[in-house]
Amino acid sequence: MEKGRPSFMDSPYFVDEPGNWHLKPEAPEELQKEFEAYMHDAEAENAPGTLDGVRIPYPYSKND
């Protein structure tokens, strides 16, 4: 995942609601693609049981 502040965050089309980032419907297609790619990468990095992409085993889990 690209580190640093993505350009879509400085766009007037970006809505920075806590836990609900999204773009306004009239956002340009190029900006939408950048946003979707960033969010897709963020999902993989922030999977449950991970911290910054590193798996953290639950202390009481017998499977880990």
mmCIF file of the N, C-alpha and C atoms, coordinates in Angstrom:
data_MODEL
# 
_entry.id   MODEL 
# 
loop_
_atom_site.group_PDB 
_atom_site.id 
_atom_site.type_symbol 
_atom_site.label_atom_id 
_atom_site.label_alt_id 
_atom_site.label_comp_id 
_atom_site.label_asym_id 
_atom_site.label_entity_id 
_atom_site.label_seq_id 
_atom_site.pdbx_PDB_ins_code 
_atom_site.Cartn_x 
_atom_site.Cartn_y 
_atom_site.Cartn_z 
_atom_site.occupancy 
_atom_site.B_iso_or_equiv 
_atom_site.pdbx_formal_charge 
_atom_site.auth_seq_id 
_atom_site.auth_comp_id 
_atom_site.auth_asym_id 
_atom_site.auth_atom_id 
_atom_site.pdbx_PDB_model_num 
ATOM 1   N N  . MET A 1 1  ? 0.837   -1.175  0.000   1.00 0.00 ? 1  MET A N  1 
ATOM 2   C CA . MET A 1 1  ? 0.000   0.000   0.000   1.00 0.00 ? 1  MET A CA 1 
ATOM 3   C C  . MET A 1 1  ? 0.883   1.240   0.000   1.00 0.00 ? 1  MET A C  1 
ATOM 4   N N  . GLU A 1 2  ? 0.476   2.202   -0.739  1.00 0.00 ? 2  GLU A N  1 
ATOM 5   C CA . GLU A 1 2  ? 1.218   3.456   -0.831  1.00 0.00 ? 2  GLU A CA 1 
ATOM 6   C C  . GLU A 1 2  ? 1.145   4.181   0.512   1.00 0.00 ? 2  GLU A C  1 
ATOM 7   N N  . LYS A 1 3  ? 2.284   4.608   0.996   1.00 0.00 ? 3  LYS A N  1 
ATOM 8   C CA . LYS A 1 3  ? 2.319   5.349   2.260   1.00 0.00 ? 3  LYS A CA 1 
ATOM 9   C C  . LYS A 1 3  ? 2.287   6.838   1.973   1.00 0.00 ? 3  LYS A C  1 
ATOM 10  N N  . GLY A 1 4  ? 1.862   7.599   2.950   1.00 0.00 ? 4  GLY A N  1 
ATOM 11  C CA . GLY A 1 4  ? 1.742   9.030   2.758   1.00 0.00 ? 4  GLY A CA 1 
ATOM 12  C C  . GLY A 1 4  ? 0.281   9.404   2.557   1.00 0.00 ? 4  GLY A C  1 
ATOM 13  N N  . ARG A 1 5  ? 0.042   10.659  2.389   1.00 0.00 ? 5  ARG A N  1 
ATOM 14  C CA . ARG A 1 5  ? -1.326  11.157  2.238   1.00 0.00 ? 5  ARG A CA 1 
ATOM 15  C C  . ARG A 1 5  ? -1.746  11.101  0.771   1.00 0.00 ? 5  ARG A C  1 
ATOM 16  N N  . PRO A 1 6  ? -2.779  10.316  0.450   1.00 0.00 ? 6  PRO A N  1 
ATOM 17  C CA . PRO A 1 6  ? -3.258  10.246  -0.933  1.00 0.00 ? 6  PRO A CA 1 
ATOM 18  C C  . PRO A 1 6  ? -3.867  11.583  -1.375  1.00 0.00 ? 6  PRO A C  1 
ATOM 19  N N  . SER A 1 7  ? -3.793  11.857  -2.654  1.00 0.00 ? 7  SER A N  1 
ATOM 20  C CA . SER A 1 7  ? -4.276  13.149  -3.162  1.00 0.00 ? 7  SER A CA 1 
ATOM 21  C C  . SER A 1 7  ? -5.788  13.316  -3.017  1.00 0.00 ? 7  SER A C  1 
ATOM 22  N N  . PHE A 1 8  ? -6.553  12.214  -3.004  1.00 0.00 ? 8  PHE A N  1 
ATOM 23  C CA . PHE A 1 8  ? -8.008  12.360  -2.899  1.00 0.00 ? 8  PHE A CA 1 
ATOM 24  C C  . PHE A 1 8  ? -8.420  12.982  -1.556  1.00 0.00 ? 8  PHE A C  1 
ATOM 25  N N  . MET A 1 9  ? -7.570  12.875  -0.538  1.00 0.00 ? 9  MET A N  1 
ATOM 26  C CA . MET A 1 9  ? -7.906  13.432  0.779   1.00 0.00 ? 9  MET A CA 1 
ATOM 27  C C  . MET A 1 9  ? -7.955  14.959  0.768   1.00 0.00 ? 9  MET A C  1 
ATOM 28  N N  . ASP A 1 10 ? -7.278  15.574  -0.175  1.00 0.00 ? 10 ASP A N  1 
ATOM 29  C CA . ASP A 1 10 ? -7.282  17.034  -0.285  1.00 0.00 ? 10 ASP A CA 1 
ATOM 30  C C  . ASP A 1 10 ? -8.349  17.534  -1.255  1.00 0.00 ? 10 ASP A C  1 
ATOM 31  N N  . SER A 1 11 ? -9.131  16.624  -1.788  1.00 0.00 ? 11 SER A N  1 
ATOM 32  C CA . SER A 1 11 ? -10.153 16.972  -2.767  1.00 0.00 ? 11 SER A CA 1 
ATOM 33  C C  . SER A 1 11 ? -11.422 17.476  -2.070  1.00 0.00 ? 11 SER A C  1 
ATOM 34  N N  . PRO A 1 12 ? -12.121 18.414  -2.688  1.00 0.00 ? 12 PRO A N  1 
ATOM 35  C CA . PRO A 1 12 ? -13.402 18.862  -2.116  1.00 0.00 ? 12 PRO A CA 1 
ATOM 36  C C  . PRO A 1 12 ? -14.489 17.785  -2.220  1.00 0.00 ? 12 PRO A C  1 
ATOM 37  N N  . TYR A 1 13 ? -14.221 16.706  -2.962  1.00 0.00 ? 13 TYR A N  1 
ATOM 38  C CA . TYR A 1 13 ? -15.188 15.618  -3.112  1.00 0.00 ? 13 TYR A CA 1 
ATOM 39  C C  . TYR A 1 13 ? -15.058 14.570  -2.006  1.00 0.00 ? 13 TYR A C  1 
ATOM 40  N N  . PHE A 1 14 ? -13.980 14.634  -1.229  1.00 0.00 ? 14 PHE A N  1 
ATOM 41  C CA . PHE A 1 14 ? -13.728 13.650  -0.181  1.00 0.00 ? 14 PHE A CA 1 
ATOM 42  C C  . PHE A 1 14 ? -14.488 14.021  1.088   1.00 0.00 ? 14 PHE A C  1 
ATOM 43  N N  . VAL A 1 15 ? -15.208 13.038  1.646   1.00 0.00 ? 15 VAL A N  1 
ATOM 44  C CA . VAL A 1 15 ? -15.949 13.234  2.891   1.00 0.00 ? 15 VAL A CA 1 
ATOM 45  C C  . VAL A 1 15 ? -15.264 12.395  3.961   1.00 0.00 ? 15 VAL A C  1 
ATOM 46  N N  . ASP A 1 16 ? -14.667 13.058  4.943   1.00 0.00 ? 16 ASP A N  1 
ATOM 47  C CA . ASP A 1 16 ? -13.869 12.408  5.985   1.00 0.00 ? 16 ASP A CA 1 
ATOM 48  C C  . ASP A 1 16 ? -14.699 12.197  7.250   1.00 0.00 ? 16 ASP A C  1 
ATOM 49  N N  . GLU A 1 17 ? -15.716 11.341  7.163   1.00 0.00 ? 17 GLU A N  1 
ATOM 50  C CA . GLU A 1 17 ? -16.508 10.993  8.337   1.00 0.00 ? 17 GLU A CA 1 
ATOM 51  C C  . GLU A 1 17 ? -15.812 9.838   9.044   1.00 0.00 ? 17 GLU A C  1 
ATOM 52  N N  . PRO A 1 18 ? -15.661 9.894   10.354  1.00 0.00 ? 18 PRO A N  1 
ATOM 53  C CA . PRO A 1 18 ? -15.010 8.791   11.070  1.00 0.00 ? 18 PRO A CA 1 
ATOM 54  C C  . PRO A 1 18 ? -15.717 7.460   10.800  1.00 0.00 ? 18 PRO A C  1 
ATOM 55  N N  . GLY A 1 19 ? -14.960 6.498   10.306  1.00 0.00 ? 19 GLY A N  1 
ATOM 56  C CA . GLY A 1 19 ? -15.507 5.177   10.009  1.00 0.00 ? 19 GLY A CA 1 
ATOM 57  C C  . GLY A 1 19 ? -16.372 5.113   8.766   1.00 0.00 ? 19 GLY A C  1 
ATOM 58  N N  . ASN A 1 20 ? -16.462 6.196   8.013   1.00 0.00 ? 20 ASN A N  1 
ATOM 59  C CA . ASN A 1 20 ? -17.325 6.222   6.830   1.00 0.00 ? 20 ASN A CA 1 
ATOM 60  C C  . ASN A 1 20 ? -16.737 7.119   5.746   1.00 0.00 ? 20 ASN A C  1 
ATOM 61  N N  . TRP A 1 21 ? -15.492 6.887   5.398   1.00 0.00 ? 21 TRP A N  1 
ATOM 62  C CA . TRP A 1 21 ? -14.889 7.673   4.325   1.00 0.00 ? 21 TRP A CA 1 
ATOM 63  C C  . TRP A 1 21 ? -15.624 7.395   3.029   1.00 0.00 ? 21 TRP A C  1 
ATOM 64  N N  . HIS A 1 22 ? -15.891 8.436   2.271   1.00 0.00 ? 22 HIS A N  1 
ATOM 65  C CA . HIS A 1 22 ? -16.496 8.263   0.954   1.00 0.00 ? 22 HIS A CA 1 
ATOM 66  C C  . HIS A 1 22 ? -16.292 9.523   0.124   1.00 0.00 ? 22 HIS A C  1 
ATOM 67  N N  . LEU A 1 23 ? -16.612 9.389   -1.142  1.00 0.00 ? 23 LEU A N  1 
ATOM 68  C CA . LEU A 1 23 ? -16.550 10.523  -2.061  1.00 0.00 ? 23 LEU A CA 1 
ATOM 69  C C  . LEU A 1 23 ? -17.966 10.962  -2.383  1.00 0.00 ? 23 LEU A C  1 
ATOM 70  N N  . LYS A 1 24 ? -18.112 12.229  -2.664  1.00 0.00 ? 24 LYS A N  1 
ATOM 71  C CA . LYS A 1 24 ? -19.411 12.731  -3.100  1.00 0.00 ? 24 LYS A CA 1 
ATOM 72  C C  . LYS A 1 24 ? -19.726 12.123  -4.462  1.00 0.00 ? 24 LYS A C  1 
ATOM 73  N N  . PRO A 1 25 ? -21.002 11.941  -4.775  1.00 0.00 ? 25 PRO A N  1 
ATOM 74  C CA . PRO A 1 25 ? -21.390 11.291  -6.038  1.00 0.00 ? 25 PRO A CA 1 
ATOM 75  C C  . PRO A 1 25 ? -20.839 11.961  -7.292  1.00 0.00 ? 25 PRO A C  1 
ATOM 76  N N  . GLU A 1 26 ? -20.615 13.262  -7.253  1.00 0.00 ? 26 GLU A N  1 
ATOM 77  C CA . GLU A 1 26 ? -20.139 13.968  -8.449  1.00 0.00 ? 26 GLU A CA 1 
ATOM 78  C C  . GLU A 1 26 ? -18.619 13.962  -8.595  1.00 0.00 ? 26 GLU A C  1 
ATOM 79  N N  . ALA A 1 27 ? -17.912 13.155  -7.799  1.00 0.00 ? 27 ALA A N  1 
ATOM 80  C CA . ALA A 1 27 ? -16.443 13.084  -7.884  1.00 0.00 ? 27 ALA A CA 1 
ATOM 81  C C  . ALA A 1 27 ? -16.012 12.583  -9.263  1.00 0.00 ? 27 ALA A C  1 
ATOM 82  N N  . PRO A 1 28 ? -14.936 13.136  -9.809  1.00 0.00 ? 28 PRO A N  1 
ATOM 83  C CA . PRO A 1 28 ? -14.431 12.690  -11.115 1.00 0.00 ? 28 PRO A CA 1 
ATOM 84  C C  . PRO A 1 28 ? -14.035 11.210  -11.078 1.00 0.00 ? 28 PRO A C  1 
ATOM 85  N N  . GLU A 1 29 ? -14.132 10.559  -12.222 1.00 0.00 ? 29 GLU A N  1 
ATOM 86  C CA . GLU A 1 29 ? -13.853 9.128   -12.319 1.00 0.00 ? 29 GLU A CA 1 
ATOM 87  C C  . GLU A 1 29 ? -12.427 8.783   -11.878 1.00 0.00 ? 29 GLU A C  1 
ATOM 88  N N  . GLU A 1 30 ? -11.467 9.610   -12.257 1.00 0.00 ? 30 GLU A N  1 
ATOM 89  C CA . GLU A 1 30 ? -10.069 9.354   -11.878 1.00 0.00 ? 30 GLU A CA 1 
ATOM 90  C C  . GLU A 1 30 ? -9.903  9.356   -10.351 1.00 0.00 ? 30 GLU A C  1 
ATOM 91  N N  . LEU A 1 31 ? -10.569 10.285  -9.692  1.00 0.00 ? 31 LEU A N  1 
ATOM 92  C CA . LEU A 1 31 ? -10.518 10.369  -8.234  1.00 0.00 ? 31 LEU A CA 1 
ATOM 93  C C  . LEU A 1 31 ? -11.203 9.155   -7.603  1.00 0.00 ? 31 LEU A C  1 
ATOM 94  N N  . GLN A 1 32 ? -12.304 8.718   -8.193  1.00 0.00 ? 32 GLN A N  1 
ATOM 95  C CA . GLN A 1 32 ? -13.005 7.534   -7.697  1.00 0.00 ? 32 GLN A CA 1 
ATOM 96  C C  . GLN A 1 32 ? -12.127 6.294   -7.788  1.00 0.00 ? 32 GLN A C  1 
ATOM 97  N N  . LYS A 1 33 ? -11.392 6.159   -8.882  1.00 0.00 ? 33 LYS A N  1 
ATOM 98  C CA . LYS A 1 33 ? -10.500 5.007   -9.048  1.00 0.00 ? 33 LYS A CA 1 
ATOM 99  C C  . LYS A 1 33 ? -9.389  5.018   -8.003  1.00 0.00 ? 33 LYS A C  1 
ATOM 100 N N  . GLU A 1 34 ? -8.801  6.190   -7.771  1.00 0.00 ? 34 GLU A N  1 
ATOM 101 C CA . GLU A 1 34 ? -7.744  6.304   -6.764  1.00 0.00 ? 34 GLU A CA 1 
ATOM 102 C C  . GLU A 1 34 ? -8.287  5.948   -5.378  1.00 0.00 ? 34 GLU A C  1 
ATOM 103 N N  . PHE A 1 35 ? -9.474  6.453   -5.060  1.00 0.00 ? 35 PHE A N  1 
ATOM 104 C CA . PHE A 1 35 ? -10.093 6.186   -3.760  1.00 0.00 ? 35 PHE A CA 1 
ATOM 105 C C  . PHE A 1 35 ? -10.379 4.694   -3.590  1.00 0.00 ? 35 PHE A C  1 
ATOM 106 N N  . GLU A 1 36 ? -10.974 4.071   -4.600  1.00 0.00 ? 36 GLU A N  1 
ATOM 107 C CA . GLU A 1 36 ? -11.296 2.641   -4.523  1.00 0.00 ? 36 GLU A CA 1 
ATOM 108 C C  . GLU A 1 36 ? -10.035 1.797   -4.367  1.00 0.00 ? 36 GLU A C  1 
ATOM 109 N N  . ALA A 1 37 ? -8.983  2.129   -5.085  1.00 0.00 ? 37 ALA A N  1 
ATOM 110 C CA . ALA A 1 37 ? -7.722  1.383   -4.969  1.00 0.00 ? 37 ALA A CA 1 
ATOM 111 C C  . ALA A 1 37 ? -7.142  1.532   -3.565  1.00 0.00 ? 37 ALA A C  1 
ATOM 112 N N  . TYR A 1 38 ? -7.183  2.735   -3.027  1.00 0.00 ? 38 TYR A N  1 
ATOM 113 C CA . TYR A 1 38 ? -6.665  2.972   -1.677  1.00 0.00 ? 38 TYR A CA 1 
ATOM 114 C C  . TYR A 1 38 ? -7.467  2.173   -0.650  1.00 0.00 ? 38 TYR A C  1 
ATOM 115 N N  . MET A 1 39 ? -8.790  2.210   -0.758  1.00 0.00 ? 39 MET A N  1 
ATOM 116 C CA . MET A 1 39 ? -9.638  1.505   0.203   1.00 0.00 ? 39 MET A CA 1 
ATOM 117 C C  . MET A 1 39 ? -9.467  -0.005  0.084   1.00 0.00 ? 39 MET A C  1 
ATOM 118 N N  . HIS A 1 40 ? -9.282  -0.502  -1.132  1.00 0.00 ? 40 HIS A N  1 
ATOM 119 C CA . HIS A 1 40 ? -9.063  -1.938  -1.323  1.00 0.00 ? 40 HIS A CA 1 
ATOM 120 C C  . HIS A 1 40 ? -7.764  -2.369  -0.643  1.00 0.00 ? 40 HIS A C  1 
ATOM 121 N N  . ASP A 1 41 ? -6.710  -1.592  -0.831  1.00 0.00 ? 41 ASP A N  1 
ATOM 122 C CA . ASP A 1 41 ? -5.428  -1.893  -0.185  1.00 0.00 ? 41 ASP A CA 1 
ATOM 123 C C  . ASP A 1 41 ? -5.539  -1.786  1.334   1.00 0.00 ? 41 ASP A C  1 
ATOM 124 N N  . ALA A 1 42 ? -6.295  -0.822  1.820   1.00 0.00 ? 42 ALA A N  1 
ATOM 125 C CA . ALA A 1 42 ? -6.447  -0.632  3.266   1.00 0.00 ? 42 ALA A CA 1 
ATOM 126 C C  . ALA A 1 42 ? -7.186  -1.802  3.897   1.00 0.00 ? 42 ALA A C  1 
ATOM 127 N N  . GLU A 1 43 ? -8.148  -2.392  3.184   1.00 0.00 ? 43 GLU A N  1 
ATOM 128 C CA . GLU A 1 43 ? -8.875  -3.553  3.713   1.00 0.00 ? 43 GLU A CA 1 
ATOM 129 C C  . GLU A 1 43 ? -7.927  -4.702  3.988   1.00 0.00 ? 43 GLU A C  1 
ATOM 130 N N  . ALA A 1 44 ? -7.042  -4.982  3.053   1.00 0.00 ? 44 ALA A N  1 
ATOM 131 C CA . ALA A 1 44 ? -6.105  -6.093  3.216   1.00 0.00 ? 44 ALA A CA 1 
ATOM 132 C C  . ALA A 1 44 ? -5.138  -5.817  4.361   1.00 0.00 ? 44 ALA A C  1 
ATOM 133 N N  . GLU A 1 45 ? -4.698  -4.581  4.490   1.00 0.00 ? 45 GLU A N  1 
ATOM 134 C CA . GLU A 1 45 ? -3.732  -4.232  5.534   1.00 0.00 ? 45 GLU A CA 1 
ATOM 135 C C  . GLU A 1 45 ? -4.375  -4.209  6.915   1.00 0.00 ? 45 GLU A C  1 
ATOM 136 N N  . ASN A 1 46 ? -5.646  -3.880  6.989   1.00 0.00 ? 46 ASN A N  1 
ATOM 137 C CA . ASN A 1 46 ? -6.334  -3.746  8.272   1.00 0.00 ? 46 ASN A CA 1 
ATOM 138 C C  . ASN A 1 46 ? -7.312  -4.880  8.530   1.00 0.00 ? 46 ASN A C  1 
ATOM 139 N N  . ALA A 1 47 ? -6.953  -6.093  8.141   1.00 0.00 ? 47 ALA A N  1 
ATOM 140 C CA . ALA A 1 47 ? -7.805  -7.252  8.371   1.00 0.00 ? 47 ALA A CA 1 
ATOM 141 C C  . ALA A 1 47 ? -7.936  -7.506  9.869   1.00 0.00 ? 47 ALA A C  1 
ATOM 142 N N  . PRO A 1 48 ? -9.045  -8.112  10.298  1.00 0.00 ? 48 PRO A N  1 
ATOM 143 C CA . PRO A 1 48 ? -9.203  -8.424  11.718  1.00 0.00 ? 48 PRO A CA 1 
ATOM 144 C C  . PRO A 1 48 ? -8.030  -9.255  12.238  1.00 0.00 ? 48 PRO A C  1 
ATOM 145 N N  . GLY A 1 49 ? -7.563  -8.934  13.418  1.00 0.00 ? 49 GLY A N  1 
ATOM 146 C CA . GLY A 1 49 ? -6.450  -9.658  14.018  1.00 0.00 ? 49 GLY A CA 1 
ATOM 147 C C  . GLY A 1 49 ? -5.091  -9.181  13.560  1.00 0.00 ? 49 GLY A C  1 
ATOM 148 N N  . THR A 1 50 ? -5.042  -8.024  12.885  1.00 0.00 ? 50 THR A N  1 
ATOM 149 C CA . THR A 1 50 ? -3.761  -7.483  12.430  1.00 0.00 ? 50 THR A CA 1 
ATOM 150 C C  . THR A 1 50 ? -3.585  -6.056  12.932  1.00 0.00 ? 50 THR A C  1 
ATOM 151 N N  . LEU A 1 51 ? -2.345  -5.646  12.998  1.00 0.00 ? 51 LEU A N  1 
ATOM 152 C CA . LEU A 1 51 ? -1.998  -4.277  13.349  1.00 0.00 ? 51 LEU A CA 1 
ATOM 153 C C  . LEU A 1 51 ? -0.992  -3.810  12.317  1.00 0.00 ? 51 LEU A C  1 
ATOM 154 N N  . ASP A 1 52 ? -1.380  -2.864  11.485  1.00 0.00 ? 52 ASP A N  1 
ATOM 155 C CA . ASP A 1 52 ? -0.536  -2.402  10.375  1.00 0.00 ? 52 ASP A CA 1 
ATOM 156 C C  . ASP A 1 52 ? -0.097  -3.559  9.488   1.00 0.00 ? 52 ASP A C  1 
ATOM 157 N N  . GLY A 1 53 ? -0.998  -4.508  9.253   1.00 0.00 ? 53 GLY A N  1 
ATOM 158 C CA . GLY A 1 53 ? -0.717  -5.631  8.360   1.00 0.00 ? 53 GLY A CA 1 
ATOM 159 C C  . GLY A 1 53 ? 0.011   -6.791  9.007   1.00 0.00 ? 53 GLY A C  1 
ATOM 160 N N  . VAL A 1 54 ? 0.343   -6.697  10.290  1.00 0.00 ? 54 VAL A N  1 
ATOM 161 C CA . VAL A 1 54 ? 1.045   -7.775  10.990  1.00 0.00 ? 54 VAL A CA 1 
ATOM 162 C C  . VAL A 1 54 ? 0.037   -8.532  11.842  1.00 0.00 ? 54 VAL A C  1 
ATOM 163 N N  . ARG A 1 55 ? -0.031  -9.854  11.653  1.00 0.00 ? 55 ARG A N  1 
ATOM 164 C CA . ARG A 1 55 ? -0.992  -10.662 12.410  1.00 0.00 ? 55 ARG A CA 1 
ATOM 165 C C  . ARG A 1 55 ? -0.601  -10.699 13.881  1.00 0.00 ? 55 ARG A C  1 
ATOM 166 N N  . ILE A 1 56 ? -1.567  -10.388 14.744  1.00 0.00 ? 56 ILE A N  1 
ATOM 167 C CA . ILE A 1 56 ? -1.371  -10.413 16.186  1.00 0.00 ? 56 ILE A CA 1 
ATOM 168 C C  . ILE A 1 56 ? -2.252  -11.534 16.740  1.00 0.00 ? 56 ILE A C  1 
ATOM 169 N N  . PRO A 1 57 ? -1.657  -12.644 17.205  1.00 0.00 ? 57 PRO A N  1 
ATOM 170 C CA . PRO A 1 57 ? -2.471  -13.749 17.713  1.00 0.00 ? 57 PRO A CA 1 
ATOM 171 C C  . PRO A 1 57 ? -3.152  -13.379 19.031  1.00 0.00 ? 57 PRO A C  1 
ATOM 172 N N  . TYR A 1 58 ? -4.360  -13.846 19.172  1.00 0.00 ? 58 TYR A N  1 
ATOM 173 C CA . TYR A 1 58 ? -5.095  -13.637 20.413  1.00 0.00 ? 58 TYR A CA 1 
ATOM 174 C C  . TYR A 1 58 ? -4.456  -14.515 21.486  1.00 0.00 ? 58 TYR A C  1 
ATOM 175 N N  . PRO A 1 59 ? -4.201  -13.987 22.673  1.00 0.00 ? 59 PRO A N  1 
ATOM 176 C CA . PRO A 1 59 ? -3.455  -14.747 23.688  1.00 0.00 ? 59 PRO A CA 1 
ATOM 177 C C  . PRO A 1 59 ? -4.090  -16.075 24.088  1.00 0.00 ? 59 PRO A C  1 
ATOM 178 N N  . TYR A 1 60 ? -5.405  -16.196 23.988  1.00 0.00 ? 60 TYR A N  1 
ATOM 179 C CA . TYR A 1 60 ? -6.057  -17.405 24.466  1.00 0.00 ? 60 TYR A CA 1 
ATOM 180 C C  . TYR A 1 60 ? -6.490  -18.342 23.351  1.00 0.00 ? 60 TYR A C  1 
ATOM 181 N N  . SER A 1 61 ? -6.124  -18.043 22.136  1.00 0.00 ? 61 SER A N  1 
ATOM 182 C CA . SER A 1 61 ? -6.523  -18.865 21.000  1.00 0.00 ? 61 SER A CA 1 
ATOM 183 C C  . SER A 1 61 ? -5.653  -20.111 20.909  1.00 0.00 ? 61 SER A C  1 
ATOM 184 N N  . LYS A 1 62 ? -6.288  -21.267 20.836  1.00 0.00 ? 62 LYS A N  1 
ATOM 185 C CA . LYS A 1 62 ? -5.550  -22.527 20.722  1.00 0.00 ? 62 LYS A CA 1 
ATOM 186 C C  . LYS A 1 62 ? -5.086  -22.767 19.291  1.00 0.00 ? 62 LYS A C  1 
ATOM 187 N N  . ASN A 1 63 ? -5.639  -22.022 18.335  1.00 0.00 ? 63 ASN A N  1 
ATOM 188 C CA . ASN A 1 63 ? -5.295  -22.214 16.926  1.00 0.00 ? 63 ASN A CA 1 
ATOM 189 C C  . ASN A 1 63 ? -4.019  -21.478 16.533  1.00 0.00 ? 63 ASN A C  1 
ATOM 190 N N  . ASP A 1 64 ? -3.543  -20.563 17.336  1.00 0.00 ? 64 ASP A N  1 
ATOM 191 C CA . ASP A 1 64 ? -2.367  -19.762 16.963  1.00 0.00 ? 64 ASP A CA 1 
ATOM 192 C C  . ASP A 1 64 ? -1.122  -20.278 17.584  1.00 0.00 ? 64 ASP A C  1 
# 
